[in-house]
Amino acid sequence: MPISITGTGTVTGISVGGLPDAIITSAELASGAARSNFGAGAVLQVVSTTKTDVFSTTSTSFTDITGLSVSITPSSTSSKILVMCNVNGSVSSASYQAGLRLVRDSTAIAIGDAASSRSRGFGQLTSANTWQMTFAGATFLDSPSSVASVTYKIQALVQSGVTLFINKNSDDADNVQTLRGVSSITVMEIAG
């Protein structure tokens, strides 16, 4: 079939795969045009934040870890948001713990069942020694059912009388074997 252009500008006669690669760029597509053709499970967008500086808190109630938040605007209410996070840190006294939780806007997600006065979160940081850092991470598939911007963040609390340090150990000696760490949070929009 020959290729023809009608008086209204419609092109006919082009088969699937008939255009050379890279002839149409994403900048030439209408906003969201390519996304509407993706099937369920396709990754539509990725947003990530990495924290390399140090944070500390003595809060015994959940408080935001500065710099560990990320915002994403889903393109559809049927989209899922895959959240992946990792946190490095230490507690200033051995055998004490700090709790971590994941929050969407102001709602805690990826948390354990309620059990009396126990806190609910995704993981704990602790230190057997003041020179030790530990790690906690989580992967969670969330369903915000929204096309408005949503913010995911990590919060922490620590036992009374001790300090939680993010991205460093509490000893923090100035030598080559003392590590400064990194923490991050990444979100992916998954087509529903």
KOLBA-568648 format. One record per residue (C-alpha): residue in one letter; x, y, z. Coordinates in steps of 0.02 Angstrom, whole numbers, padded with zeros to 5 digits, always signed. Layout:
aXYZ
...
//
This chain:
m+00000+00000+00000
p+00073+00170-00045
i+00098+00302+00088
s-00021+00449+00067
i-00069+00606+00160
t-00251+00657+00157
g-00313+00836+00147
t-00338+00835+00337
g-00157+00785+00369
t-00189+00602+00408
v-00051+00483+00352
t-00102+00311+00287
g-00004+00163+00222
i+00126+00152+00360
s+00139-00020+00441
v+00197-00055+00618
g+00385-00036+00623
g+00383+00060+00459
l+00471+00215+00526
p+00659+00221+00552
d+00721+00210+00732
a+00731+00375+00828
i+00632+00472+00697
i+00509+00529+00832
t+00580+00594+00995
s+00493+00600+01164
a+00493+00790+01154
e+00380+00777+01001
l+00250+00669+01088
a+00104+00745+01181
s+00123+00739+01369
g+00082+00563+01428
a+00055+00494+01252
a+00188+00360+01270
r+00135+00313+01446
s-00044+00278+01394
n+00020+00135+01285
f+00119+00048+01423
g+00044-00109+01498
a+00016-00147+01681
g+00179-00167+01774
a+00277-00044+01667
v+00390+00078+01759
l+00326+00252+01717
q+00443+00362+01819
v+00579+00350+01951
v+00623+00479+02084
s+00763+00458+02210
t+00847+00552+02352
t+01016+00508+02428
k+01071+00573+02598
t+01259+00582+02627
d+01266+00702+02775
v+01242+00662+02959
f+01080+00675+03057
s+01050+00645+03242
t+00900+00641+03357
t+00854+00600+03537
s+00668+00598+03501
t+00569+00457+03582
s+00426+00485+03458
f+00438+00468+03270
t+00520+00618+03188
d+00571+00653+03008
i+00749+00611+02958
t+00802+00771+02870
g+00844+00740+02687
l+00762+00568+02674
s+00604+00613+02582
v+00549+00610+02401
s+00394+00671+02308
i+00310+00594+02157
t+00152+00637+02059
p+00068+00478+01994
s-00002+00489+01817
s-00154+00381+01860
t-00255+00332+02014
s-00226+00150+01966
s-00037+00167+01978
k+00062+00083+02116
i+00215+00162+02196
l+00361+00046+02232
v+00460+00119+02378
m+00637+00060+02415
c+00737+00134+02558
n+00895+00099+02656
v+00958+00183+02813
n+01131+00171+02894
g+01155+00227+03072
s+01202+00192+03252
v+01142+00217+03430
s+01254+00302+03558
s+01244+00161+03687
a+01262-00025+03658
s+01105-00133+03668
y+00988+00014+03639
q+00877+00026+03485
a+00807+00152+03364
g+00650+00119+03262
l+00617+00168+03081
r+00455+00189+02987
l+00400+00238+02812
v+00269+00375+02792
r+00164+00430+02643
d+00120+00613+02675
s+00061+00592+02856
t+00010+00408+02849
a+00127+00273+02912
i+00142+00129+02787
a+00244-00034+02785
i+00217-00058+02972
g+00189-00211+03080
d+00028-00253+03172
a-00022-00156+03327
a+00032-00242+03488
s+00001-00149+03652
s+00122-00003+03673
r+00250-00068+03547
s+00302+00050+03407
r+00264-00001+03227
g+00388+00018+03085
f+00494-00075+02958
g+00659-00096+03049
q+00778-00055+03190
l+00953+00013+03207
t+01061-00038+03354
s+01244-00041+03402
a+01344-00174+03492
n+01487-00048+03505
t+01503+00141+03484
w+01611+00114+03328
q+01478+00010+03241
m+01348+00062+03112
t+01201-00049+03066
f+01084-00051+02917
a+00897-00068+02891
g+00801-00068+02727
a+00627-00093+02659
t+00538-00123+02494
f+00351-00087+02491
l+00220-00077+02353
d+00100+00064+02396
s-00069+00109+02320
p-00095+00297+02347
s-00247+00302+02227
s-00205+00482+02185
v-00144+00593+02043
a-00089+00727+02165
s+00091+00742+02225
v+00131+00622+02367
t+00283+00629+02480
y+00369+00475+02550
k+00486+00497+02697
i+00576+00400+02831
q+00550+00437+03015
a+00646+00377+03167
l+00633+00366+03356
v+00758+00311+03486
q+00753+00246+03664
s+00756+00376+03801
g+00927+00437+03857
v+01023+00393+03698
t+01055+00472+03528
l+01023+00402+03355
f+01151+00448+03222
i+01114+00427+03037
n+01261+00396+02918
k+01393+00382+03055
n+01438+00283+03209
s+01427+00368+03378
d+01615+00355+03412
d+01658+00441+03246
a+01846+00429+03275
d+01952+00522+03147
n+02039+00375+03065
v+02030+00275+02903
q+01932+00130+02975
t+01790+00242+03035
l+01654+00244+02904
r+01533+00380+02853
g+01382+00301+02770
v+01243+00342+02648
s+01055+00321+02655
s+00926+00336+02517
i+00744+00325+02466
t+00686+00284+02289
v+00508+00279+02222
m+00447+00207+02057
e+00276+00231+01979
i+00213+00063+01915
a+00071+00061+01788
g-00088-00017+01858
//
